[in-house]
């Protein structure tokens, strides 16, 4: 298989597998006071220290979760409840129009069920939020804004947001700023403290770590209301028995990703440019989406005129090439990508798009295989669409 869907999930690194395998053979709950529990606690705290050191945080700012979706929910819901509880006038949640559904859906749920006011920040044709747009949204009534959430890098088109600038705007008005940095770890220079954000979501399975382990980084003094209640683990912000083997693997994955970031990002960027050039040679009218320069090194999001993305995906899959439409599905009916629509694309263009995402293990053989398969696949997809019309 030619795997071009690393933005969805990545192969678990051998070093991570080795660490988790060793830990699964051990016994002990990290909350227990006896020797086995203290040993497990030591493993957890070493993982916490690895995550903190790799991302510019302190260990006590790292709250472990079961993954990115949980961390996003804890940030959006928990920060809203904390802010609204302290001041009932604070009801507005500002999110970018291109957020992952792990942020969009809880924000909308808060509006539907908790009395919040949901508001999307517009993006330009490249998918970026202008800090001036955030300032304008806040200044309509700074006293009613509960929180702001803008992802560090988009999971579909790869656009990188000006997060430090956006966070600085929010900070002027003492508004907590959350960022989903799931796609940015290991390829961008992330420094939690220097960025000025209040909360940051990361997860393991995008960087060669396990599914089921992630973290929400919380700056000192930022205390969301818990979403989960129980044993009071993780600073009483996130209850639940700590998953020691997965956290050991998560810590290893973050440490390795940070150490190898510069060389890895440069390699991915070069390979991505080769992939785009190869597809353009095969399909001259293809369109590259996202910001032209401020983009993730491993994502190429392309629109194929006259094609339906799902059909093209399946034709490539039949040739052993795995990629993604990048669009959400509801009840089995494909919907246009909300990201592309927010960037100004028409529904037909949004429906005819694919995301190719590279990662560790990707190489020129993958690009060559795609180059050979994409032209005939596009021809078949266009012919099939024409017949239906």
N, C-alpha and C positions, 0 to 999 in steps of 0.2 A: 504494500500500500504506500502511495505517496501521500503523506500526511501534511496538509496545508491548513490545519485548523487549530494551531497552537493557542489562539486567543480564546478558544472554548475550553481546552484543558491540555495539559502537557504530560509527556511520559515521566513517570517517577524516576528520579536520578538513582543510579546504583548506590551512591553513598547514603541516600535517604532510606532506600530499601534495607540496607545493611543495619543502619541505626534502629529503624523501627522493628526489624526482625529480632535484634538483640533485646529490645525493650519489651516486646510482646512475651518474651520468656521470663520476664521478671514479675514479681508480685508486689502489690502495695498501692494503696490509695493515697494520693498526695496530701489529703487532708487528715490522714491518720497520724497519731503522735508517736507510734512505736517505730522501731528501726526501719521496717520495710516502708512505712509511710514516709519517714524522713528521707529515705533514699529516693523515693519517687518524687518528693518535693524538690530535692536537689536537682533532679533531671529537668523538672518543669522550670525552675528558676534559671538554670543554665540556658534553656531555650529562650526564656524571656530576655535574658541578657544578650543573647545573640541577635534577637530581633531588634532590640533597642539600639545596640551598637551599630547595626547595619543600616538603620533608618534614621539616625540622628535624634533618638529619643532617650529618655532615661528608663530603666526597668520598671519603675512604678507607674509609668505612663502607658504600659502595654497591658491591655485587658484581652485575654484569650477568648475566642469565640469558636463556634463550629464552622465558620467560613465567612465569606464576604457578604452573603445575603443577610445573615444574622447580624453582622456588624453594622451594615447599613440600616437595618431596622432599628437596632439599638440607638444609633445616632439620630435618626430622624424622629422616631417616636419618643425616645428618652429625653432628648434635648428639648423637644417641644413641650413635653409634660413638665419638665423642670422649669422652663422659662414661663410657660403659661401659668403654672402653679404659683410662681413668685409674683407674677403680674398678669392678671386675666386679660389685660388689653393686648398682650402679645399673642396674636393668633395667626400671623401670616408666615407661611413657609415658602421661601424662594428657592427654586431649583432650576437648573438649566433645562432647556427643552430637549436636550440630547442625552439625558441621564440614562443609566441602566435601569431596567424595571425594578431592581432591588431598592432603588431610591424613589423612582416615580410612583410605584404602586403603594408603598406605605405612606407617602405624602398625600396621595389622593385618598387613601383610606382614612387618614386623619381628618381630611376635609369632609368626607362622607359620614364619619361616625363620631368624631371628637370635636366638631365645631371649629376646626382650623380653616384657614383661608389659603387655598393652594394657588400658587402663581408661578408660571414658567418664565424664565429669562430667555429672551430671544438670542439666536446665534446668527453669525454671518454665513455667507455662502461656503466658507471653509469649515464651519462648525464651531467657531470660537465665540465665547462670551466676551463682549467688550466691558472692561471695568467701568466705563462710563454708563453703560446700560444698568449694571448692578447699582451704581450710585443713584441713578435716576429712580430706580425701583424703590430703593430704601428711602430716599428723600421725600417720596410722596407722603410717608408717615413713618419716620424712624421708630416711633414708640410702639408700633404694632407688629414689628418683625420679630418672630421667634428665633428663626435660624435661617442660614443659607447653606445649600449643598450644591457644589459643582465638582464633577469628576476631574481627576488630574489628566486622564487621557481616555479618549473614547474607545469603547470596545469594538465598534463597528468600522468606523472610517479612520481611526487612529489619530485624530486631531488632539494635540496637546493644548490644554488650557493654561492661561497665564495665572496659575493658582496663587503664587505669592502676591501678585498685584490685586487679585480679587479679595484675598484674605485681608490685605491691608485696608481695603475699602470697608469691609465688614468690621474690622477692628476699630476704625474711627468712630463707629456708632455702638461699640461694645456688644456686637452681635456675634454669636458663635458661628464659626464657619467649618463645615464638614466637607471632606473630599474623599471620593472613592478612588483609591490609587491602585486598585487591583491589577490593572493592565500596565502600570508604570514601573512596578518593582522589577529590578534586574535589568532594565533598559534605560531608565532615566535616573538622573542624579537627584535622589530624594533625601531631603534633610528636614525632618519633622519640625525641629526647633526653629531652624532658619526660615522655614516657609511661612510661619506665623499662623498656621491653621489650628483650629481648636480640636479637631478630631479627624482621624484618617483611617480608612478601611484598607486592610491587606488580607490576602489569602494565600494558601500554600499551593494549590493545584495548578496555578498559572506559571509557576516557576520551578517545576520539577519536584514539588512536595506532594503530600497526600491530600485527597479530598477529605473534608471534614475538620480541617484545622485552619483558623484564621485569627485575626486580631483587630480590635479597634484601639488605636492609639488616642489617648485622651490627655490633653495638656493639663497641667496642674490647675486646680480650681474649676475644671469642667466636669460636672457630675450629673450625668443623665439619670433620669428615673429608670430603674431596672424594667426590662420587659419580662425577664424570667425571675421568679422568686423561688427560694428553696433554701439551700445551705449557706448562702452568703459568700460563696467563693468569688474570687476576682474582685476584691475591694467592695463586695456586696453590690456590684454593678451587674455581674453576670453569674448567676447561680448555676450549679451543675458540676458533677464529678469531672475533674480535669482528665482529659484523654492523654495520658502521659506518653504512650508510644507515638501517637500522631504529633504531639507537640515537640517531641524530640526530633522527629523528621522535619517538621515545619521549621524549627530553628536552624537545622542543618541546611535546608533548602534556601532560606533567606540569607544565611551567611555566605554560602557559595555564590548565590546570584549577585550579591553586592560586591564580592571580591572580583568577580569575572565580568562585571557590568561593562566597563569601557571597551574591552576587546570584543565582547559578545555583541554589543550594540552596533559597533562598526561593521562587524561581519554581517549582521542581519541587514543593515542598511544597504550594503553593497549587493547582497543577494536579492533584496526587495527590488532594487532598481533594475537588476537583470531580469527579474520576473516580469515587471511592468513592460520593459522594452520587448521582451519575447512575446508577450500577449499582444502588444500593439503591432508587432510584425505580422502576427497571425490574424488579428482582427483590427484593422486600421481605424475603425470608427469607435473603438472602445473608449470609455471616459474614466479617468482616475478621479475618485472622490476624496474629499478631505482637504485639510490645509496644505498648500504646496510645499511649505518648509517645516512648519512646526507640527511634526507628525511622528508617530512611533516608528522605529526602524523596521519592525517586523510585519506591518500590516499594509496590504494593498487592497483597497476596496474599489471594485471596477463595475461600471454599468455597461451592459451589452444591449444596444438598441435592437428592438425587434425580437427580444428573447424574454421568456419568463424564467426568473431565477431558479425556481424549484425544478423546472424541466432541465435546465442547463446543469444544475447540481447533480441530478440523477444520471444524466448522460456522462458526466465526468466521473461520478462514482462507479459507473459500469466499467470505466477504464482504470479503476483502482486509484482514483484521485479524490481525496477527502477535502472538502472545503465547506463553506457556510454561506447561506443567503444573508445572514445577519438580520433577518426580519423575525418578528414575533408571529406565533400562530395561535389562533383561537378557534377551538372546536374543529380543528382540522382544516380551517380555511386560512390560507396565507394572507397576511395583511402587509401593506406597504411599510417599509421601515420608517418608524417615527423620527429617526435620526435624519434620514435623507429628506423627508418632508419638511422638517424644521429648517433644513439648510436651503429650502427653496425648490427641491426637485419635484417634478410632477409624479403622480402615482404610477404611471407606466414605467418611468425610468427607475423609480424606487423598487418596483417589482422585478425589474430585469437586472438585478445587481448581485454580485457575489463578493465575498470576503475571502482572500487568501492570506493566511497568517503563518509566518515562519517562526521557528524556534530552534532550540538546541537539537542538533541532529539533522536539520535541514541542510541541503546542499545543492550543487549545480545539477545533479542528476534529477532532482525534483523539478527544477525549473525546466529542464529539457523535456521531461515527461509531460508537463503541463503544456509546453509550447507545441508539442506534437499532437496533443489531444484536443486543445481548446478550439482550434479552427474548425475541424469537422463537427465538433459538438455544437458550436454556435450555428453552423449551417443547418444541422438537423433540428435544432430548437426553433430556428426561424421558420423553417419549412413547416414544422408541425403547427406552429402558431398561425401561419398563413392559411393552412388548410382549415383550421377551426373557424377562421374568420370568413 
